[in-house]
Amino acid sequence: GVFLLPYCFFTLLCGLPLFLLETVVGQYTQEGAVTCWTKICPLAQGTGYYTIIIQLYFRAYIIVLAWAVFYLIYSFSGTLPWASCSNPWNTGEYGTQANKAVFKEGSAKAKRTIIESILFLNSPAPYKRRRVLSMSGGIEELGSVKWEMLLCLLACWVACYFCIWKGVRSTGKVVYFTAVFPYVMLVILLIRGLTLPGALQGVVYYLYPDFSRLADLQVWMDACSQVLFSYGVSAGALTTFASFNKLKNNCCRDCLWLSVLNGSTSFVAGFVVFSTLGFMAEAQGVPIDMVAESGPGLAFIAFPQAIAMMPLPQLWAVCFFVMLLLLGIDTMFSGLEMLISAVIDLFPAQMRKPWRREVGLLIFCSTCFLTQIIFTTEGGVYLFELIDYYGCNGLCIIFGSLIQCLAVGWVFGAEQMCNAVEEITGHRPWLLYKLCWRYFTPLLSMVGLICSFLNYQPLKSRGGYVYPDWSHHLGLAMALSSMVVIPTYAAVKLCFTKGTLRQRLWVLLYPKHGAVHPKKNNHESETNPAPSSD
């Protein structure tokens, strides 16, 4: 409940302004995430290459979709495999006479340990760790490839390819299904969750505010990261899709309603999650904090366990994993569209010829699939956790947000950006947007960067596994790889531009032409063999 306060705070001062900023930049320049900066602030074009690296790291999340496919397939079993106890993956020594004696005469801490062990073995956790992932002892032990997971990964990449292979027009048609159908599933799961015994306990746990948590810096950091990730800022996709809009599209209205829809969906989804957790807590006779888990564990451990306790568990399992799969595919192919559009904008003469886009996309998807085979090994999940923690962390997103605000709010000019909004929509944006682009958002981003550095903690696996030192060094290299490209590009551009330092800065900071947008949509024909006249 109290989390809603920092969430709304960052939504108003960071999420919504950045959402509109990237949308306006894409729509006004009619260019993708990389080439748009040549008309806004050429020295900041490294931001476009930064988004490419970020999106490449985000492709790792497709392995989560492969997990969802795996669960979905086995949801059609007569008995859900994670619902029964007599399986090789959830047998153990927790029912021995020694443990019974400890539970009878031991301390409260010992009893809690026994309870947690029993709950673990009789939950989907062993199913995920031992059956789905077959987890090895660590990142040093990759082990063999699981062919079932490999096929699931292949199916996900094939689906993503055919969703966008014909361009943004076909993508838009696919989105009607992949974005709308999960709302139907969400409503079904919401009704089912609220009718479960113990649901009220979970809802109270969800909404009851503990104001003492506002003094915890980590709560504010989590809220900032949640807003930036859920709004998809600093990842290039918003700019890319906005570049396909008509120049006079009312992007202010779109951004406002999409932001309201995004926040409302997250709020309603909270009822689905916590009503289910309340049901689990009552069924097991334990506090909610013992059944709740953040991250992928909620989707692949807590929810499957709750579903297994319901009547008609196969039905609810299919609904849940279909919803999860569609939402994940939607996110994956939006990033793919950003990447392929960036390549087309950088090499228009070559990539806009017939079938060049389809072939280029096929080569890229095939390469990603081959490199991600390592995720399907027994130690692949450790590598995925490493990329998730370092390569896709909030620090990188906050840094990208800061650079965008400085480039637009201070170099291009917040006033000129407001003029651009007025030109394409017919009215000026709210004064709050101008203040955010120039002051509030970059200031909060700077504070977020400092706090992220001060609160840095090396990755620790939930299972107690300690990552070796070399893996942390690799992770830090991944985190820096996206951020360092921005100053590196600026330095290289300064070196290769002719003139004095002042002349170079003037040329690279301010576009030569008065109007930054072309007369014709640069993406209007993706198969046009010639580049646009701009």
Number of C-alpha atoms within 10 A of each C-alpha: 13 16 18 13 15 18 21 16 15 23 23 18 20 26 26 22 25 28 23 25 28 27 25 27 28 29 30 30 26 29 28 32 32 27 21 26 26 19 24 25 19 21 27 25 25 25 31 24 21 26 28 25 20 26 24 17 19 19 18 23 18 22 25 20 24 24 21 23 22 18 22 20 12 16 22 15 10 9 13 18 18 25 19 13 14 11 13 11 20 20 14 11 11 14 12 9 10 11 16 14 10 14 18 11 11 13 11 11 10 15 17 13 13 18 14 15 16 17 16 16 18 20 22 28 22 21 23 19 17 16 17 19 21 22 20 19 13 19 22 14 14 20 18 14 18 17 12 12 21 19 14 20 24 19 15 22 23 15 12 21 21 17 22 22 21 16 19 18 10 13 18 13 12 15 18 10 12 20 17 13 15 20 15 13 18 19 14 15 21 19 13 16 26 20 14 15 17 20 25 19 19 27 21 15 17 19 15 10 15 10 12 8 13 15 9 10 11 14 16 20 20 14 20 24 20 17 23 23 18 13 21 18 27 29 28 29 27 27 30 30 22 24 27 19 19 16 23 14 16 18 21 22 12 13 19 15 12 15 20 13 12 14 18 12 13 11 12 13 17 17 23 22 22 25 30 31 32 31 25 28 23 16 13 13 9 15 15 19 11 13 21 19 14 8 7 11 16 16 18 19 22 22 22 25 25 24 22 21 13 16 9 10 21 20 13 22 24 19 19 22 26 20 21 21 22 20 19 20 22 19 20 22 22 22 25 24 23 24 24 23 26 24 18 22 23 15 12 21 15 18 25 20 14 13 14 16 22 18 13 16 21 17 12 15 19 16 11 15 22 10 11 20 18 20 24 28 24 24 23 27 23 24 20 21 18 23 21 16 18 22 28 23 15 22 23 23 24 27 19 23 26 22 19 22 27 19 24 23 23 14 17 18 18 23 16 14 23 19 16 23 24 16 14 19 17 13 14 15 17 10 9 13 23 20 16 22 29 21 17 18 26 23 15 19 22 16 13 21 20 12 15 16 10 9 12 9 8 16 16 13 13 8 7 7 13 13 17 11 10 9 17 15 12 15 22 17 14 20 22 15 16 26 23 14 19 20 15 12 18 17 13 11 19 19 12 9 14 11 12 10 12 9 13 17 16 13 18 22 20 17 18 12 8 8 12 19 22 16 13 13 20 21 24 14 13 23 20 16 15 14 19 17 8 10
